[in-house]
Amino acid sequence: MRDTLDPIGRRVRVLRLIHALTQRQLAERAGVSRHTVLVLEQGRRPPRPDTVRKVARALRVTPMMLTFGSDDLDIKEPRPTYAVHGRGQQISSVERTLDLQ
């Protein structure tokens, strides 16, 4: 079951990073908890349809794109060089934070 969920979580994470949002910011925009975003990104359990709709709206994509992907958006892991901490402090690279190396 996890294999089916991983693409959804990957899409959420990539789109969140493209929009330069933290998990907390995405959660606030979507009207869900930060824990919900975390669980969705990690693919721990199937997302509820209303959660998919809320998160998709917050990320400015359709629920279908978020769930099944799209030919219009070839999602690959972004490799930005730096992320900025919520307090304005520069932290180590996103690659290290997300273990993308």
N, C-alpha and C positions, 0 to 999 in steps of 0.2 A: 504494500500500500504506500509506503514511503516514496517509492520510485515515481508514483503518479503525482505526489504532492511536491516533490523537489522542484519541478519546473515552475510551479506557481510561486513558491517561495523565492526562487532565484529571480523571477521576473519582478516580484515586489521589491526585493532588495536592490536590484539594478536600477529600476525606475526611481526608487527612493533616493539612491545616490545621484542619479542624473539630475533630480530636482534639488539636490543638496539639502536633503531633509534628514534629521535624526529620526530614530524610531519614535521618540516622544512627539516630535513635530508632526509626523505622519499620523500618529494615533489621534492627536488633537484635531487635525484637519478632517480625518475620517469619522471622528466621533466614536472611537473604540479605545480600548486600553492599550498601553504600551506592551503589556504582556501578550495581548492578542496579536499585535504586529510581530513580536518576537516568535511566537508559536507559528504564525503563518509563514514567516521567512524560513524557519527551521523545518517546516513540514511535519510537525509532530502529530497533527491530526487534521482531518478534512475541514476546510473552512466552511462556515455556514454561508448560504447564498446571500443573506443580507450583509454579511461582513465583506464578501467579495465585491458587492455593489458599492459599499461605502468606501472601501480602499481604492477601488478602480476610479471612482469619482474624484477622490483626493489626489490621485496620480494622473488624472486627466486622460484616462484610457477607458475603453469599454470593458465591461465584465468578461465578455467573450475573449478579448485580447489578453486579459490578465490570466484567464483560465486556460485557454488553448494556444495562445501565442498568435502571431500574425506575420505574414510575409512582409508587411510594411515596416516592421521593426525587428531587425536582426539583433537580438539581445545577446551581448557578450559581456563578460565581467569588465566594468570600467576600471581603468588603471590611473586614476588621478594621483598626482604626486603627493599632495598634502591635504589633510582635513583640518578644520579649525574646530577646536573644542568650544563647547557652549559658552564658556567664560571668556572667549576671545583668545585663548592661548593656543599656539600652534602645537600640534602633537605629531607623533610619528606618522609615517605614511599610511594611507588607507590600506595599501597592500599588506602591510604587517598587521594592521588591526583586523583585517578580514581573513588573514592567513591565505592570501592569494598567490604567494610567491611559489 
